[in-house]
Amino acid sequence: MKKYYSLYQEGSEATIHIYGNIVSWEWFESDVSSYTLSKELDGIDADAINVYINSYGGEVAEGLAIYNSLKRHKAKVRTVCDGFACSAASVVFMAGDERIMNPASLLMIHNAWTSAQGNSAALRKEADDLDAITQASVAAYLADVTISEDRLKELMDNETWISPVAAVEMGFATGIADEDTGLAPSQSARHAVMDLVLNRRPTAKITIDPDLIAEAVTKKLLQKVEQQETRKPIHFLNALSRGKE
């Protein structure tokens, strides 16, 4: 089994790991090509395919080919972002009927880019070609996202990193691992804390009581002291409790 890429089947379920670069020619162990994946996928007779992704992306054509290979397979496809799904890898992520972000994962989307040389006419054509190439990725995103094409292109122009919560909100993802994505009332502050950490507007206002923090920290430290069976003075714990005064 390869270190960065693997495809195998157990019973009626197949598993794919894409943990490296998406390229047309596999020079390194970390590389995977659409040819390799598609040929192996042709031999898979499964009802479900789980695709785990942690990749900075790679060549647009290869990412699109993998996306289309997964889309046309008869199995239900579930893509999971294990770390980063950037650029072409984010297009592969969109191939899932179910698209799951982990709480500590990110998507990144941007326009196609290349290096070029030539006269002004050649460079203008190169720019037009890049716009056409980017539009293919736009089509893959638009098949599922809930935002407008103009908003999507704005995000791609800005080379945007997308948090799990934002990915669900905009339709890039269908859910977050180990999260209840239903609409039932909840008193969990997990989403709001995640939003704060990622510099987003919190979905709910969080009020932190300093008395509760001091009490919790004091209790934890006392437990550690008791576990170690020491007789060290605990005046520093009392001072910690008084720190709020």
N, C-alpha and C positions, 0 to 999 in steps of 0.2 A: 504494500500500500504506500502511495506517495505521501510525503510529509505535509504538503500544502494543498493538494487536491486529491480527492478520492470520490468514487462512486461505487456503491455496493447495494445489494438487495438482500433483505432478510424477510422471508415470508412474502406478504403482499405489500410490503413497504420498502421503499428505496431511500437511501441517504446520500446526499452530495455535499462535500465540503469544498468551498472555494475560498481559500485562505491566502491567495497570492495574486500576482498580476495577470490580467486578462490580455493575452497577446496572440498574434497570428503564428508566431514561431516560438516554440518552447526552448529557449536557450538555457534557462536555469530551472532548478528543481521547484522553485516557487511559482513557475509560470503554468498557465492553463490556456489552451486554445479552444475555440468553438468546435474545431474539427474533432479534437480528442473527446470533448464532452458529448457532442452530438452523436458520434459513432457509438460511444458506450451507452448513451441514452437509448439508442435504437434497440439495444439488446435487453432493455429493462421492461419486464411485463409486470408492473406493479399497479396497485390501486391508488397509492399515495406516494408522493415524493417530497421529502424534506430537504430543503436547500439551505445550508448554513453558510453565511457570508461574512468575511472579514477581509476586505480588499480595498486598495486605493484606486482600483479600476484599471484602465488600460486603453486599448484600441476600441474606437467606437464601433467599427464593423463587427468585431468579435463579440462585444457586449450585446449588440443587436441580434446577432446570430444565436447566441445562447438564450436570449430572451424568447426569440421565436421558436427555438427548439423545445423549450419548456412549455410554451403556450400551446403548441400543437400536440403535445403528448396527451394521451387519454387519461392519465392519472390526475388526481387532484394534487395540485402543487402548493406547498406551504414553504414560503421563504422566511428565513429568520436572520436578522442582522445581529451578529454576535459581537461586533466591534464597530468598524467603519464599513459603510457601503457607499463608496465615493464614485462619482463620475460614471463610467461604464458599469461599474458594479451596482450602482443605484438603479440602473435600467434593468439589470438582471433581477434585482430585488422586486421590481414591479411585475415580474412574471407570475408571482404567486396569486393563487385564488384567495389564499389567506396570507397576509404579510405582517409578520410579527417583529416589533422592535424589542430589544432588551432594555431595561431601565437605564443601563450604562452603555448606550450605543448612539451612533449618529449617522444620518445620511448627509451626503454632500452632492449638490447638483450644480452644474455649470455648463457653459457653451463649449462646443468642440473647438479645439485649437490646433495649430500646426506651426511649423517653421516654413518659410518661403523665400524665394529669391527670384529676381527677374525684373522686367520693366514695369511701368505703371499699369499697363493693361493686364499683364499677368497677375499682378498683385490684386487688382480689383476683381479679377475672376476668382482668385483664390478666396477672397473674402465672401464672394457670392456662393462659392462652393461650400464654405464652412457654414453659412447660414442654412443651406439645404441639408447638410449633414446633421446639424443641430436639430432641425425640424423633425428628423426621424426619432430622435430621443424625446422630443416634445410630444409626439404622437403616442409614445409608450406611456408617458406620464399621464397625459390627458385621458387615457382610457379608464383611469380610476380616480384621479384627484378630483376634489370638489371645488377647487379654485378656478378662476378664469384663466384663459390662455395668456392674457396680458400680465396677470399677476405671476403666473408660472415663469414667463420669460424674464420678468423683473428679477425673480429669485435666481434664475440661471445667470443673468447678466452680473449679478452681485456675488456669484460663487458662494452660495448660501449653505451653511451648516444647519441641519434640521434636527431638533431634539425629538425624542420619542413622543412627547405630548403633542408637539406641533405637527409631527408626521401623521398622527391619528386625526388631528383636527382638520388637516388639509387633504386627507384621503390618501396620502402616500402609503400609510400603514393601516391595517385593520384592527390592530390591537397591540398591547404591551404585555410582555411575558409576566406571568404571575400577577396580573392586574385584573380587577373586576371592571370590565368596560361597559357594564350595564348602566342604566339610568336610575337605579334605585338610590334612595337617600343614603348618604354615607357621612360619617364623622371622621374619616381618615384624612390626615393632613399631608399624606405622601405626595399627591400631585402638586399641592401648593408649594411644598418644600422644594420639589424638583424644579418648579418654575422659578423659584427664587434663586436657586443655585445656577440656573442657566440664564439668569438676568432677564427673565420674562416677567410679565405682569402676573402676579399670583392669582389663581382661580378663587382663592378665599383668603381673607385677612387672618393672619396668624398673630395671636397675642401670647407672648411668652412671659410667664410669671416668674420673677427672679427668686421668690421664696421657694417655689417648687424646684427650681434648678439647684439652689443651695441645699435643700433637703435631700434631693436625689443624690447629689455628689457626696454629701456628708455620709449618707447611708452606705454608699458604695465603698467609700474609703474605710469606714468602720468595719465593714464585712471583710475587707482585705486584711486589716490589722488583726481581726479575730482569727481568720484562717491561718495566719502566720504565727499565731500564738505568741505575739510579742507584747511587751508591756510599755511600749513607747508612749510618751505623753501625747494626748490628743488635743492640746490647747490650740494647735493650728487648725483643727477641725471646727472648734468653737469660733475661732476667728473668721473662718470661711463663712460660717452661718451669719456672723455679725456684719459681714462685708456689705450687706445690702442696706445697713442702717446709715 
